[in-house]
Amino acid sequence: MTCPVLQVVNGLKQRILKLEQQCREKENTVTKLQSELQTTNLEELKITVETYFEEIQRLRRILDTTEKRYRKYQE
């Protein structure tokens, strides 16, 4: 015969092991999601920088054209 207290203790130990494993799995999931979020943020920043660069190029072309017209007008 086994003591009811030992059965409870063994049951609790098994439950603790399962909960620890679930906790590790959840930590791994959180770490993975954080990594994906950082990657997503970097990709969004890259797109933003590219957009700003394109806008700078567009504005430079407009400025160049405007300056040329102004100089031509001044002649």
N, CA, C, O and CB atoms as a CASP TS submission, in Angstrom:
PFRMAT TS
TARGET T0000
AUTHOR 0000-0000-0000
METHOD Language model
MODEL 1
PARENT N/A
ATOM      1  N   MET     1       0.833  -1.182   0.000  1.00  0.00           N
ATOM      2  CA  MET     1       0.000   0.000   0.000  1.00  0.00           C
ATOM      3  C   MET     1       0.875   1.241   0.000  1.00  0.00           C
ATOM      4  O   MET     1       1.927   1.315   0.635  1.00  0.00           O
ATOM      5  CB  MET     1      -0.946   0.000   1.205  1.00  0.00           C
ATOM      6  N   THR     2       0.376   2.201  -0.747  1.00  0.00           N
ATOM      7  CA  THR     2       1.091   3.478  -0.736  1.00  0.00           C
ATOM      8  C   THR     2       0.311   4.474   0.098  1.00  0.00           C
ATOM      9  O   THR     2      -0.917   4.440   0.177  1.00  0.00           O
ATOM     10  CB  THR     2       1.304   4.018  -2.175  1.00  0.00           C
ATOM     11  N   CYS     3       1.040   5.324   0.691  1.00  0.00           N
ATOM     12  CA  CYS     3       0.463   6.336   1.557  1.00  0.00           C
ATOM     13  C   CYS     3      -0.238   7.390   0.702  1.00  0.00           C
ATOM     14  O   CYS     3       0.330   7.828  -0.298  1.00  0.00           O
ATOM     15  CB  CYS     3       1.551   6.982   2.453  1.00  0.00           C
ATOM     16  N   PRO     4      -1.446   7.811   1.059  1.00  0.00           N
ATOM     17  CA  PRO     4      -2.157   8.830   0.280  1.00  0.00           C
ATOM     18  C   PRO     4      -1.369  10.134   0.166  1.00  0.00           C
ATOM     19  O   PRO     4      -1.461  10.837  -0.840  1.00  0.00           O
ATOM     20  CB  PRO     4      -3.509   9.110   0.908  1.00  0.00           C
ATOM     21  N   VAL     5      -0.604  10.444   1.188  1.00  0.00           N
ATOM     22  CA  VAL     5       0.200  11.665   1.148  1.00  0.00           C
ATOM     23  C   VAL     5       1.262  11.555   0.060  1.00  0.00           C
ATOM     24  O   VAL     5       1.512  12.521  -0.660  1.00  0.00           O
ATOM     25  CB  VAL     5       0.858  11.933   2.521  1.00  0.00           C
ATOM     26  N   LEU     6       1.892  10.381  -0.067  1.00  0.00           N
ATOM     27  CA  LEU     6       2.909  10.177  -1.101  1.00  0.00           C
ATOM     28  C   LEU     6       2.287  10.271  -2.491  1.00  0.00           C
ATOM     29  O   LEU     6       2.905  10.797  -3.417  1.00  0.00           O
ATOM     30  CB  LEU     6       3.600   8.810  -0.920  1.00  0.00           C
ATOM     31  N   GLN     7       1.074   9.767  -2.633  1.00  0.00           N
ATOM     32  CA  GLN     7       0.383   9.865  -3.923  1.00  0.00           C
ATOM     33  C   GLN     7       0.146  11.330  -4.280  1.00  0.00           C
ATOM     34  O   GLN     7       0.347  11.741  -5.423  1.00  0.00           O
ATOM     35  CB  GLN     7      -0.962   9.093  -3.886  1.00  0.00           C
ATOM     36  N   VAL     8      -0.278  12.100  -3.304  1.00  0.00           N
ATOM     37  CA  VAL     8      -0.516  13.529  -3.545  1.00  0.00           C
ATOM     38  C   VAL     8       0.797  14.220  -3.902  1.00  0.00           C
ATOM     39  O   VAL     8       0.849  15.016  -4.840  1.00  0.00           O
ATOM     40  CB  VAL     8      -1.160  14.200  -2.300  1.00  0.00           C
ATOM     41  N   VAL     9       1.857  13.914  -3.154  1.00  0.00           N
ATOM     42  CA  VAL     9       3.162  14.534  -3.409  1.00  0.00           C
ATOM     43  C   VAL     9       3.649  14.165  -4.805  1.00  0.00           C
ATOM     44  O   VAL     9       4.113  15.036  -5.541  1.00  0.00           O
ATOM     45  CB  VAL     9       4.199  14.095  -2.342  1.00  0.00           C
ATOM     46  N   ASN    10       3.554  12.896  -5.183  1.00  0.00           N
ATOM     47  CA  ASN    10       3.990  12.466  -6.517  1.00  0.00           C
ATOM     48  C   ASN    10       3.149  13.133  -7.600  1.00  0.00           C
ATOM     49  O   ASN    10       3.677  13.558  -8.628  1.00  0.00           O
ATOM     50  CB  ASN    10       3.903  10.932  -6.647  1.00  0.00           C
ATOM     51  N   GLY    11       1.849  13.224  -7.371  1.00  0.00           N
ATOM     52  CA  GLY    11       0.967  13.897  -8.329  1.00  0.00           C
ATOM     53  C   GLY    11       1.352  15.359  -8.494  1.00  0.00           C
ATOM     54  O   GLY    11       1.365  15.886  -9.607  1.00  0.00           O
ATOM     55  N   LEU    12       1.665  16.011  -7.374  1.00  0.00           N
ATOM     56  CA  LEU    12       2.071  17.417  -7.436  1.00  0.00           C
ATOM     57  C   LEU    12       3.408  17.590  -8.147  1.00  0.00           C
ATOM     58  O   LEU    12       3.602  18.548  -8.895  1.00  0.00           O
ATOM     59  CB  LEU    12       2.154  18.003  -6.033  1.00  0.00           C
ATOM     60  N   LYS    13       4.334  16.652  -7.909  1.00  0.00           N
ATOM     61  CA  LYS    13       5.633  16.722  -8.596  1.00  0.00           C
ATOM     62  C   LYS    13       5.443  16.604 -10.107  1.00  0.00           C
ATOM     63  O   LYS    13       6.057  17.341 -10.879  1.00  0.00           O
ATOM     64  CB  LYS    13       6.582  15.605  -8.089  1.00  0.00           C
ATOM     65  N   GLN    14       4.583  15.665 -10.521  1.00  0.00           N
ATOM     66  CA  GLN    14       4.320  15.513 -11.959  1.00  0.00           C
ATOM     67  C   GLN    14       3.679  16.781 -12.533  1.00  0.00           C
ATOM     68  O   GLN    14       4.017  17.224 -13.631  1.00  0.00           O
ATOM     69  CB  GLN    14       3.405  14.293 -12.214  1.00  0.00           C
ATOM     70  N   ARG    15       2.762  17.343 -11.775  1.00  0.00           N
ATOM     71  CA  ARG    15       2.091  18.566 -12.213  1.00  0.00           C
ATOM     72  C   ARG    15       3.099  19.711 -12.348  1.00  0.00           C
ATOM     73  O   ARG    15       3.038  20.490 -13.299  1.00  0.00           O
ATOM     74  CB  ARG    15       0.970  18.951 -11.223  1.00  0.00           C
ATOM     75  N   ILE    16       4.022  19.806 -11.394  1.00  0.00           N
ATOM     76  CA  ILE    16       5.062  20.841 -11.445  1.00  0.00           C
ATOM     77  C   ILE    16       5.928  20.655 -12.687  1.00  0.00           C
ATOM     78  O   ILE    16       6.244  21.628 -13.372  1.00  0.00           O
ATOM     79  CB  ILE    16       5.940  20.803 -10.168  1.00  0.00           C
ATOM     80  N   LEU    17       6.312  19.415 -12.982  1.00  0.00           N
ATOM     81  CA  LEU    17       7.139  19.148 -14.166  1.00  0.00           C
ATOM     82  C   LEU    17       6.413  19.569 -15.440  1.00  0.00           C
ATOM     83  O   LEU    17       7.010  20.175 -16.329  1.00  0.00           O
ATOM     84  CB  LEU    17       7.514  17.654 -14.241  1.00  0.00           C
ATOM     85  N   LYS    18       5.118  19.245 -15.525  1.00  0.00           N
ATOM     86  CA  LYS    18       4.332  19.630 -16.708  1.00  0.00           C
ATOM     87  C   LYS    18       4.237  21.154 -16.812  1.00  0.00           C
ATOM     88  O   LYS    18       4.375  21.713 -17.900  1.00  0.00           O
ATOM     89  CB  LYS    18       2.909  19.006 -16.648  1.00  0.00           C
ATOM     90  N   LEU    19       4.003  21.817 -15.693  1.00  0.00           N
ATOM     91  CA  LEU    19       3.898  23.272 -15.705  1.00  0.00           C
ATOM     92  C   LEU    19       5.224  23.930 -16.069  1.00  0.00           C
ATOM     93  O   LEU    19       5.247  24.935 -16.779  1.00  0.00           O
ATOM     94  CB  LEU    19       3.425  23.774 -14.352  1.00  0.00           C
ATOM     95  N   GLU    20       6.330  23.366 -15.582  1.00  0.00           N
ATOM     96  CA  GLU    20       7.648  23.897 -15.941  1.00  0.00           C
ATOM     97  C   GLU    20       7.889  23.761 -17.439  1.00  0.00           C
ATOM     98  O   GLU    20       8.417  24.671 -18.078  1.00  0.00           O
ATOM     99  CB  GLU    20       8.757  23.171 -15.156  1.00  0.00           C
ATOM    100  N   GLN    21       7.497  22.613 -17.991  1.00  0.00           N
ATOM    101  CA  GLN    21       7.664  22.402 -19.428  1.00  0.00           C
ATOM    102  C   GLN    21       6.801  23.395 -20.210  1.00  0.00           C
ATOM    103  O   GLN    21       7.265  23.980 -21.188  1.00  0.00           O
ATOM    104  CB  GLN    21       7.297  20.948 -19.813  1.00  0.00           C
ATOM    105  N   GLN    22       5.563  23.586 -19.788  1.00  0.00           N
ATOM    106  CA  GLN    22       4.690  24.551 -20.458  1.00  0.00           C
ATOM    107  C   GLN    22       5.273  25.961 -20.368  1.00  0.00           C
ATOM    108  O   GLN    22       5.205  26.733 -21.324  1.00  0.00           O
ATOM    109  CB  GLN    22       3.278  24.517 -19.840  1.00  0.00           C
ATOM    110  N   CYS    23       5.838  26.282 -19.227  1.00  0.00           N
ATOM    111  CA  CYS    23       6.451  27.592 -19.028  1.00  0.00           C
ATOM    112  C   CYS    23       7.619  27.786 -19.995  1.00  0.00           C
ATOM    113  O   CYS    23       7.743  28.847 -20.606  1.00  0.00           O
ATOM    114  CB  CYS    23       6.928  27.751 -17.569  1.00  0.00           C
ATOM    115  N   ARG    24       8.472  26.780 -20.138  1.00  0.00           N
ATOM    116  CA  ARG    24       9.592  26.859 -21.083  1.00  0.00           C
ATOM    117  C   ARG    24       9.086  27.041 -22.510  1.00  0.00           C
ATOM    118  O   ARG    24       9.635  27.838 -23.271  1.00  0.00           O
ATOM    119  CB  ARG    24      10.467  25.597 -20.990  1.00  0.00           C
ATOM    120  N   GLU    25       8.038  26.302 -22.869  1.00  0.00           N
ATOM    121  CA  GLU    25       7.468  26.420 -24.214  1.00  0.00           C
ATOM    122  C   GLU    25       6.936  27.831 -24.444  1.00  0.00           C
ATOM    123  O   GLU    25       7.135  28.405 -25.514  1.00  0.00           O
ATOM    124  CB  GLU    25       6.343  25.383 -24.421  1.00  0.00           C
ATOM    125  N   LYS    26       6.263  28.386 -23.447  1.00  0.00           N
ATOM    126  CA  LYS    26       5.709  29.745 -23.569  1.00  0.00           C
ATOM    127  C   LYS    26       6.849  30.766 -23.666  1.00  0.00           C
ATOM    128  O   LYS    26       6.753  31.721 -24.437  1.00  0.00           O
ATOM    129  CB  LYS    26       4.782  30.076 -22.354  1.00  0.00           C
ATOM    130  N   GLU    27       7.916  30.579 -22.900  1.00  0.00           N
ATOM    131  CA  GLU    27       9.065  31.479 -22.977  1.00  0.00           C
ATOM    132  C   GLU    27       9.688  31.429 -24.369  1.00  0.00           C
ATOM    133  O   GLU    27      10.062  32.462 -24.926  1.00  0.00           O
ATOM    134  CB  GLU    27      10.112  31.113 -21.907  1.00  0.00           C
ATOM    135  N   ASN    28       9.798  30.232 -24.922  1.00  0.00           N
ATOM    136  CA  ASN    28      10.333  30.090 -26.276  1.00  0.00           C
ATOM    137  C   ASN    28       9.447  30.804 -27.289  1.00  0.00           C
ATOM    138  O   ASN    28       9.945  31.453 -28.208  1.00  0.00           O
ATOM    139  CB  ASN    28      10.471  28.609 -26.646  1.00  0.00           C
ATOM    140  N   THR    29       8.142  30.684 -27.121  1.00  0.00           N
ATOM    141  CA  THR    29       7.203  31.353 -28.021  1.00  0.00           C
ATOM    142  C   THR    29       7.351  32.864 -27.918  1.00  0.00           C
ATOM    143  O   THR    29       7.372  33.560 -28.933  1.00  0.00           O
ATOM    144  CB  THR    29       5.757  30.938 -27.703  1.00  0.00           C
ATOM    145  N   VAL    30       7.455  33.369 -26.696  1.00  0.00           N
ATOM    146  CA  VAL    30       7.619  34.814 -26.486  1.00  0.00           C
ATOM    147  C   VAL    30       8.920  35.290 -27.132  1.00  0.00           C
ATOM    148  O   VAL    30       8.935  36.322 -27.803  1.00  0.00           O
ATOM    149  CB  VAL    30       7.612  35.156 -24.968  1.00  0.00           C
ATOM    150  N   THR    31       9.989  34.561 -26.937  1.00  0.00           N
ATOM    151  CA  THR    31      11.276  34.931 -27.527  1.00  0.00           C
ATOM    152  C   THR    31      11.183  34.968 -29.047  1.00  0.00           C
ATOM    153  O   THR    31      11.689  35.893 -29.682  1.00  0.00           O
ATOM    154  CB  THR    31      12.374  33.950 -27.088  1.00  0.00           C
ATOM    155  N   LYS    32      10.541  33.971 -29.624  1.00  0.00           N
ATOM    156  CA  LYS    32      10.374  33.914 -31.078  1.00  0.00           C
ATOM    157  C   LYS    32       9.555  35.108 -31.565  1.00  0.00           C
ATOM    158  O   LYS    32       9.917  35.748 -32.552  1.00  0.00           O
ATOM    159  CB  LYS    32       9.694  32.589 -31.496  1.00  0.00           C
ATOM    160  N   LEU    33       8.466  35.407 -30.885  1.00  0.00           N
ATOM    161  CA  LEU    33       7.620  36.536 -31.278  1.00  0.00           C
ATOM    162  C   LEU    33       8.369  37.860 -31.165  1.00  0.00           C
ATOM    163  O   LEU    33       8.223  38.732 -32.022  1.00  0.00           O
ATOM    164  CB  LEU    33       6.357  36.578 -30.416  1.00  0.00           C
ATOM    165  N   GLN    34       9.170  38.013 -30.113  1.00  0.00           N
ATOM    166  CA  GLN    34       9.961  39.234 -29.958  1.00  0.00           C
ATOM    167  C   GLN    34      10.953  39.379 -31.104  1.00  0.00           C
ATOM    168  O   GLN    34      11.157  40.477 -31.622  1.00  0.00           O
ATOM    169  CB  GLN    34      10.703  39.232 -28.612  1.00  0.00           C
ATOM    170  N   SER    35      11.563  38.278 -31.493  1.00  0.00           N
ATOM    171  CA  SER    35      12.510  38.297 -32.598  1.00  0.00           C
ATOM    172  C   SER    35      11.808  38.679 -33.893  1.00  0.00           C
ATOM    173  O   SER    35      12.323  39.484 -34.669  1.00  0.00           O
ATOM    174  CB  SER    35      13.197  36.933 -32.745  1.00  0.00           C
ATOM    175  N   GLU    36      10.637  38.105 -34.126  1.00  0.00           N
ATOM    176  CA  GLU    36       9.871  38.425 -35.328  1.00  0.00           C
ATOM    177  C   GLU    36       9.445  39.885 -35.325  1.00  0.00           C
ATOM    178  O   GLU    36       9.434  40.534 -36.371  1.00  0.00           O
ATOM    179  CB  GLU    36       8.643  37.517 -35.439  1.00  0.00           C
ATOM    180  N   LEU    37       9.096  40.400 -34.157  1.00  0.00           N
ATOM    181  CA  LEU    37       8.697  41.795 -34.040  1.00  0.00           C
ATOM    182  C   LEU    37       9.866  42.710 -34.372  1.00  0.00           C
ATOM    183  O   LEU    37       9.689  43.708 -35.070  1.00  0.00           O
ATOM    184  CB  LEU    37       8.171  42.090 -32.632  1.00  0.00           C
ATOM    185  N   GLN    38      11.055  42.385 -33.883  1.00  0.00           N
ATOM    186  CA  GLN    38      12.234  43.193 -34.186  1.00  0.00           C
ATOM    187  C   GLN    38      12.512  43.181 -35.681  1.00  0.00           C
ATOM    188  O   GLN    38      12.841  44.212 -36.267  1.00  0.00           O
ATOM    189  CB  GLN    38      13.460  42.680 -33.411  1.00  0.00           C
ATOM    190  N   THR    39      12.378  42.011 -36.293  1.00  0.00           N
ATOM    191  CA  THR    39      12.592  41.894 -37.733  1.00  0.00           C
ATOM    192  C   THR    39      11.570  42.738 -38.484  1.00  0.00           C
ATOM    193  O   THR    39      11.912  43.439 -39.437  1.00  0.00           O
ATOM    194  CB  THR    39      12.506  40.421 -38.181  1.00  0.00           C
ATOM    195  N   THR    40      10.316  42.666 -38.052  1.00  0.00           N
ATOM    196  CA  THR    40       9.264  43.448 -38.691  1.00  0.00           C
ATOM    197  C   THR    40       9.548  44.936 -38.548  1.00  0.00           C
ATOM    198  O   THR    40       9.395  45.690 -39.509  1.00  0.00           O
ATOM    199  CB  THR    40       7.893  43.106 -38.090  1.00  0.00           C
ATOM    200  N   ASN    41       9.961  45.367 -37.357  1.00  0.00           N
ATOM    201  CA  ASN    41      10.278  46.777 -37.147  1.00  0.00           C
ATOM    202  C   ASN    41      11.429  47.226 -38.047  1.00  0.00           C
ATOM    203  O   ASN    41      11.401  48.331 -38.588  1.00  0.00           O
ATOM    204  CB  ASN    41      10.630  47.028 -35.678  1.00  0.00           C
ATOM    205  N   LEU    42      12.429  46.378 -38.204  1.00  0.00           N
ATOM    206  CA  LEU    42      13.555  46.716 -39.063  1.00  0.00           C
ATOM    207  C   LEU    42      13.108  46.830 -40.515  1.00  0.00           C
ATOM    208  O   LEU    42      13.540  47.733 -41.232  1.00  0.00           O
ATOM    209  CB  LEU    42      14.667  45.670 -38.928  1.00  0.00           C
ATOM    210  N   GLU    43      12.253  45.927 -40.945  1.00  0.00           N
ATOM    211  CA  GLU    43      11.749  45.976 -42.317  1.00  0.00           C
ATOM    212  C   GLU    43      10.925  47.239 -42.535  1.00  0.00           C
ATOM    213  O   GLU    43      11.031  47.876 -43.583  1.00  0.00           O
ATOM    214  CB  GLU    43      10.903  44.726 -42.631  1.00  0.00           C
ATOM    215  N   GLU    44      10.107  47.604 -41.554  1.00  0.00           N
ATOM    216  CA  GLU    44       9.313  48.827 -41.665  1.00  0.00           C
ATOM    217  C   GLU    44      10.216  50.055 -41.717  1.00  0.00           C
ATOM    218  O   GLU    44       9.965  50.981 -42.488  1.00  0.00           O
ATOM    219  CB  GLU    44       8.331  48.941 -40.488  1.00  0.00           C
ATOM    220  N   LEU    45      11.264  50.063 -40.899  1.00  0.00           N
ATOM    221  CA  LEU    45      12.214  51.176 -40.930  1.00  0.00           C
ATOM    222  C   LEU    45      12.914  51.267 -42.281  1.00  0.00           C
ATOM    223  O   LEU    45      13.119  52.360 -42.808  1.00  0.00           O
ATOM    224  CB  LEU    45      13.250  51.025 -39.814  1.00  0.00           C
ATOM    225  N   LYS    46      13.272  50.136 -42.826  1.00  0.00           N
ATOM    226  CA  LYS    46      13.939  50.118 -44.131  1.00  0.00           C
ATOM    227  C   LYS    46      13.023  50.701 -45.199  1.00  0.00           C
ATOM    228  O   LYS    46      13.465  51.491 -46.033  1.00  0.00           O
ATOM    229  CB  LYS    46      14.358  48.681 -44.511  1.00  0.00           C
ATOM    230  N   ILE    47      11.760  50.318 -45.178  1.00  0.00           N
ATOM    231  CA  ILE    47      10.798  50.838 -46.146  1.00  0.00           C
ATOM    232  C   ILE    47      10.634  52.346 -45.963  1.00  0.00           C
ATOM    233  O   ILE    47      10.556  53.090 -46.941  1.00  0.00           O
ATOM    234  CB  ILE    47       9.434  50.123 -45.998  1.00  0.00           C
ATOM    235  N   THR    48      10.582  52.791 -44.711  1.00  0.00           N
ATOM    236  CA  THR    48      10.448  54.221 -44.429  1.00  0.00           C
ATOM    237  C   THR    48      11.645  54.992 -44.956  1.00  0.00           C
ATOM    238  O   THR    48      11.486  56.041 -45.579  1.00  0.00           O
ATOM    239  CB  THR    48      10.292  54.462 -42.926  1.00  0.00           C
ATOM    240  N   VAL    49      12.846  54.473 -44.708  1.00  0.00           N
ATOM    241  CA  VAL    49      14.060  55.138 -45.183  1.00  0.00           C
ATOM    242  C   VAL    49      14.069  55.199 -46.708  1.00  0.00           C
ATOM    243  O   VAL    49      14.415  56.230 -47.286  1.00  0.00           O
ATOM    244  CB  VAL    49      15.318  54.408 -44.668  1.00  0.00           C
ATOM    245  N   GLU    50      13.694  54.114 -47.355  1.00  0.00           N
ATOM    246  CA  GLU    50      13.658  54.092 -48.822  1.00  0.00           C
ATOM    247  C   GLU    50      12.648  55.110 -49.351  1.00  0.00           C
ATOM    248  O   GLU    50      12.906  55.793 -50.343  1.00  0.00           O
ATOM    249  CB  GLU    50      13.306  52.678 -49.335  1.00  0.00           C
ATOM    250  N   THR    51      11.509  55.206 -48.688  1.00  0.00           N
ATOM    251  CA  THR    51      10.477  56.167 -49.103  1.00  0.00           C
ATOM    252  C   THR    51      10.993  57.591 -48.963  1.00  0.00           C
ATOM    253  O   THR    51      10.815  58.409 -49.866  1.00  0.00           O
ATOM    254  CB  THR    51       9.190  55.983 -48.269  1.00  0.00           C
ATOM    255  N   TYR    52      11.635  57.894 -47.829  1.00  0.00           N
ATOM    256  CA  TYR    52      12.203  59.227 -47.634  1.00  0.00           C
ATOM    257  C   TYR    52      13.274  59.524 -48.672  1.00  0.00           C
ATOM    258  O   TYR    52      13.344  60.635 -49.197  1.00  0.00           O
ATOM    259  CB  TYR    52      12.785  59.360 -46.229  1.00  0.00           C
ATOM    260  N   PHE    53      14.095  58.551 -48.963  1.00  0.00           N
ATOM    261  CA  PHE    53      15.152  58.743 -49.953  1.00  0.00           C
ATOM    262  C   PHE    53      14.554  59.072 -51.321  1.00  0.00           C
ATOM    263  O   PHE    53      15.014  59.987 -52.004  1.00  0.00           O
ATOM    264  CB  PHE    53      16.039  57.487 -50.046  1.00  0.00           C
ATOM    265  N   GLU    54      13.535  58.325 -51.709  1.00  0.00           N
ATOM    266  CA  GLU    54      12.871  58.581 -52.996  1.00  0.00           C
ATOM    267  C   GLU    54      12.261  59.985 -53.025  1.00  0.00           C
ATOM    268  O   GLU    54      12.319  60.674 -54.043  1.00  0.00           O
ATOM    269  CB  GLU    54      11.775  57.521 -53.259  1.00  0.00           C
ATOM    270  N   GLU    55      11.686  60.394 -51.912  1.00  0.00           N
ATOM    271  CA  GLU    55      11.096  61.735 -51.841  1.00  0.00           C
ATOM    272  C   GLU    55      12.175  62.808 -51.924  1.00  0.00           C
ATOM    273  O   GLU    55      11.971  63.840 -52.563  1.00  0.00           O
ATOM    274  CB  GLU    55      10.287  61.901 -50.545  1.00  0.00           C
ATOM    275  N   ILE    56      13.307  62.579 -51.292  1.00  0.00           N
ATOM    276  CA  ILE    56      14.425  63.515 -51.381  1.00  0.00           C
ATOM    277  C   ILE    56      14.890  63.636 -52.826  1.00  0.00           C
ATOM    278  O   ILE    56      15.144  64.738 -53.311  1.00  0.00           O
ATOM    279  CB  ILE    56      15.590  63.064 -50.476  1.00  0.00           C
ATOM    280  N   GLN    57      15.001  62.508 -53.507  1.00  0.00           N
ATOM    281  CA  GLN    57      15.423  62.519 -54.909  1.00  0.00           C
ATOM    282  C   GLN    57      14.425  63.297 -55.769  1.00  0.00           C
ATOM    283  O   GLN    57      14.819  64.081 -56.633  1.00  0.00           O
ATOM    284  CB  GLN    57      15.571  61.078 -55.439  1.00  0.00           C
ATOM    285  N   ARG    58      13.157  63.079 -55.530  1.00  0.00           N
ATOM    286  CA  ARG    58      12.105  63.769 -56.282  1.00  0.00           C
ATOM    287  C   ARG    58      12.197  65.282 -56.054  1.00  0.00           C
ATOM    288  O   ARG    58      12.128  66.064 -57.002  1.00  0.00           O
ATOM    289  CB  ARG    58      10.704  63.243 -55.868  1.00  0.00           C
ATOM    290  N   LEU    59      12.351  65.678 -54.808  1.00  0.00           N
ATOM    291  CA  LEU    59      12.445  67.099 -54.489  1.00  0.00           C
ATOM    292  C   LEU    59      13.716  67.733 -55.069  1.00  0.00           C
ATOM    293  O   LEU    59      13.700  68.888 -55.496  1.00  0.00           O
ATOM    294  CB  LEU    59      12.409  67.296 -52.975  1.00  0.00           C
ATOM    295  N   ARG    60      14.798  66.983 -55.081  1.00  0.00           N
ATOM    296  CA  ARG    60      16.036  67.500 -55.685  1.00  0.00           C
ATOM    297  C   ARG    60      15.851  67.755 -57.172  1.00  0.00           C
ATOM    298  O   ARG    60      16.315  68.765 -57.703  1.00  0.00           O
ATOM    299  CB  ARG    60      17.197  66.516 -55.465  1.00  0.00           C
ATOM    300  N   ARG    61      15.168  66.831 -57.840  1.00  0.00           N
ATOM    301  CA  ARG    61      14.918  67.019 -59.278  1.00  0.00           C
ATOM    302  C   ARG    61      14.078  68.279 -59.513  1.00  0.00           C
ATOM    303  O   ARG    61      14.354  69.066 -60.419  1.00  0.00           O
ATOM    304  CB  ARG    61      14.200  65.775 -59.876  1.00  0.00           C
ATOM    305  N   ILE    62      13.065  68.448 -58.690  1.00  0.00           N
ATOM    306  CA  ILE    62      12.219  69.635 -58.811  1.00  0.00           C
ATOM    307  C   ILE    62      13.040  70.898 -58.556  1.00  0.00           C
ATOM    308  O   ILE    62      12.912  71.880 -59.287  1.00  0.00           O
ATOM    309  CB  ILE    62      11.028  69.558 -57.827  1.00  0.00           C
ATOM    310  N   LEU    63      13.868  70.877 -57.541  1.00  0.00           N
ATOM    311  CA  LEU    63      14.710  72.022 -57.223  1.00  0.00           C
ATOM    312  C   LEU    63      15.664  72.332 -58.374  1.00  0.00           C
ATOM    313  O   LEU    63      15.816  73.490 -58.763  1.00  0.00           O
ATOM    314  CB  LEU    63      15.497  71.764 -55.936  1.00  0.00           C
ATOM    315  N   ASP    64      16.307  71.295 -58.918  1.00  0.00           N
ATOM    316  CA  ASP    64      17.229  71.491 -60.037  1.00  0.00           C
ATOM    317  C   ASP    64      16.510  72.124 -61.221  1.00  0.00           C
ATOM    318  O   ASP    64      17.012  73.070 -61.827  1.00  0.00           O
ATOM    319  CB  ASP    64      17.864  70.155 -60.455  1.00  0.00           C
ATOM    320  N   THR    65      15.357  71.608 -61.540  1.00  0.00           N
ATOM    321  CA  THR    65      14.581  72.131 -62.664  1.00  0.00           C
ATOM    322  C   THR    65      14.197  73.588 -62.417  1.00  0.00           C
ATOM    323  O   THR    65      14.296  74.428 -63.311  1.00  0.00           O
ATOM    324  CB  THR    65      13.318  71.276 -62.895  1.00  0.00           C
ATOM    325  N   THR    66      13.767  73.870 -61.218  1.00  0.00           N
ATOM    326  CA  THR    66      13.366  75.226 -60.858  1.00  0.00           C
ATOM    327  C   THR    66      14.549  76.183 -60.927  1.00  0.00           C
ATOM    328  O   THR    66      14.412  77.295 -61.437  1.00  0.00           O
ATOM    329  CB  THR    66      12.753  75.246 -59.458  1.00  0.00           C
ATOM    330  N   GLU    67      15.708  75.768 -60.421  1.00  0.00           N
ATOM    331  CA  GLU    67      16.900  76.620 -60.471  1.00  0.00           C
ATOM    332  C   GLU    67      17.330  76.884 -61.910  1.00  0.00           C
ATOM    333  O   GLU    67      17.707  78.006 -62.246  1.00  0.00           O
ATOM    334  CB  GLU    67      18.051  75.974 -59.692  1.00  0.00           C
ATOM    335  N   LYS    68      17.278  75.871 -62.752  1.00  0.00           N
ATOM    336  CA  LYS    68      17.651  76.043 -64.162  1.00  0.00           C
ATOM    337  C   LYS    68      16.719  77.035 -64.836  1.00  0.00           C
ATOM    338  O   LYS    68      17.167  77.900 -65.589  1.00  0.00           O
ATOM    339  CB  LYS    68      17.620  74.692 -64.908  1.00  0.00           C
ATOM    340  N   ARG    69      15.437  76.913 -64.572  1.00  0.00           N
ATOM    341  CA  ARG    69      14.476  77.839 -65.166  1.00  0.00           C
ATOM    342  C   ARG    69      14.725  79.267 -64.668  1.00  0.00           C
ATOM    343  O   ARG    69      14.656  80.223 -65.441  1.00  0.00           O
ATOM    344  CB  ARG    69      13.031  77.401 -64.838  1.00  0.00           C
ATOM    345  N   TYR    70      15.008  79.396 -63.402  1.00  0.00           N
ATOM    346  CA  TYR    70      15.251  80.712 -62.831  1.00  0.00           C
ATOM    347  C   TYR    70      16.496  81.355 -63.462  1.00  0.00           C
ATOM    348  O   TYR    70      16.477  82.527 -63.837  1.00  0.00           O
ATOM    349  CB  TYR    70      15.414  80.608 -61.300  1.00  0.00           C
ATOM    350  N   ARG    71      17.575  80.572 -63.573  1.00  0.00           N
ATOM    351  CA  ARG    71      18.801  81.084 -64.191  1.00  0.00           C
ATOM    352  C   ARG    71      18.565  81.474 -65.638  1.00  0.00           C
ATOM    353  O   ARG    71      19.053  82.501 -66.109  1.00  0.00           O
ATOM    354  CB  ARG    71      19.916  80.046 -64.108  1.00  0.00           C
ATOM    355  N   LYS    72      17.816  80.646 -66.325  1.00  0.00           N
ATOM    356  CA  LYS    72      17.514  80.943 -67.726  1.00  0.00           C
ATOM    357  C   LYS    72      16.686  82.221 -67.812  1.00  0.00           C
ATOM    358  O   LYS    72      16.892  83.028 -68.719  1.00  0.00           O
ATOM    359  CB  LYS    72      16.762  79.761 -68.392  1.00  0.00           C
ATOM    360  N   TYR    73      15.791  82.409 -66.918  1.00  0.00           N
ATOM    361  CA  TYR    73      14.938  83.592 -66.888  1.00  0.00           C
ATOM    362  C   TYR    73      15.779  84.843 -66.572  1.00  0.00           C
ATOM    363  O   TYR    73      15.483  85.928 -67.071  1.00  0.00           O
ATOM    364  CB  TYR    73      13.803  83.415 -65.840  1.00  0.00           C
ATOM    365  N   GLN    74      16.816  84.692 -65.752  1.00  0.00           N
ATOM    366  CA  GLN    74      17.651  85.820 -65.346  1.00  0.00           C
ATOM    367  C   GLN    74      18.586  86.264 -66.471  1.00  0.00           C
ATOM    368  O   GLN    74      19.068  87.397 -66.451  1.00  0.00           O
ATOM    369  CB  GLN    74      18.465  85.451 -64.109  1.00  0.00           C
ATOM    370  N   GLU    75      18.842  85.432 -67.412  1.00  0.00           N
ATOM    371  CA  GLU    75      19.799  85.760 -68.483  1.00  0.00           C
ATOM    372  C   GLU    75      19.293  86.797 -69.430  1.00  0.00           C
ATOM    373  O   GLU    75      19.992  87.165 -70.374  1.00  0.00           O
ATOM    374  CB  GLU    75      20.150  84.541 -69.254  1.00  0.00           C
TER
END
